[in-house]
Amino acid sequence: MTISQNGQVSIPAATRARWRTRKVIVVDLGDRVVMRPAPEHDGVAELQGKYAGRGPDTTAARGQARRADAAATRRRQ
């Protein structure tokens, strides 16, 4: 495989057909480079919004923490 002046390489057609992907992950291991097909799905994107509506409201949680701090301060005085 040769590297073009622009830093591009061509992946052989048989490999591209076997991988069935247009994206690859390139890992630099120091003395060699490993290229493998990128996953079809993005794991982070799948989690976006997964926990929406779950757990305490942050405003309520902050208010509760402030009240607890104020009570602790009054007890120390």
C-alpha positions in Angstrom: 0.0 0.0 0.0 1.4 3.4 -0.8 0.6 6.7 0.8 -0.2 9.6 -1.5 1.3 13.1 -1.1 -1.9 14.1 0.6 -1.5 11.3 3.2 -4.3 9.1 1.6 -4.2 5.3 1.2 -6.4 3.1 -0.9 -8.1 0.1 0.8 -8.3 -2.8 -1.7 -11.8 -3.4 -3.1 -12.0 -6.9 -1.8 -11.3 -5.6 1.8 -13.9 -2.8 1.4 -16.5 -5.4 0.2 -15.8 -7.7 3.1 -16.0 -4.9 5.7 -19.1 -3.4 4.2 -18.3 0.0 5.6 -17.2 3.5 4.4 -15.6 4.4 7.7 -12.5 2.9 9.4 -10.7 3.4 12.7 -7.0 3.9 12.5 -4.9 3.0 15.6 -1.3 4.1 15.9 0.6 1.5 17.9 4.0 3.2 17.5 5.7 0.7 15.3 2.7 -0.1 13.2 -0.8 1.2 12.3 -3.9 -0.9 12.6 -6.9 -0.1 10.4 -10.3 -1.7 11.1 -13.9 -1.1 10.2 -15.7 1.5 12.3 -18.9 0.3 14.1 -22.1 1.0 12.2 -23.7 2.7 15.3 -22.3 5.4 17.6 -22.6 4.1 21.2 -22.6 7.7 22.6 -25.4 8.8 20.3 -27.5 5.9 21.4 -27.3 7.0 25.0 -28.3 10.6 24.3 -31.7 11.2 26.1 -31.8 7.7 27.5 -32.1 9.1 31.1 -34.2 12.1 30.4 -36.9 12.6 33.0 -35.2 10.2 35.5 -33.8 11.3 38.8 -34.4 14.4 40.8 -34.8 17.8 39.3 -31.5 19.6 39.8 -33.2 22.8 41.0 -35.0 20.7 43.8 -31.7 18.9 44.6 -29.8 22.2 44.9 -32.5 23.7 47.1 -32.5 20.7 49.4 -28.7 20.9 49.7 -28.9 24.6 50.5 -31.5 23.9 53.2 -29.4 21.2 54.7 -26.3 23.5 54.7 -28.3 26.3 56.4 -29.6 23.9 59.0 -26.1 22.6 59.7 -24.8 26.2 60.0 -27.6 27.1 62.5 -26.7 24.1 64.6 -23.1 25.1 64.8 -23.9 28.6 66.0 
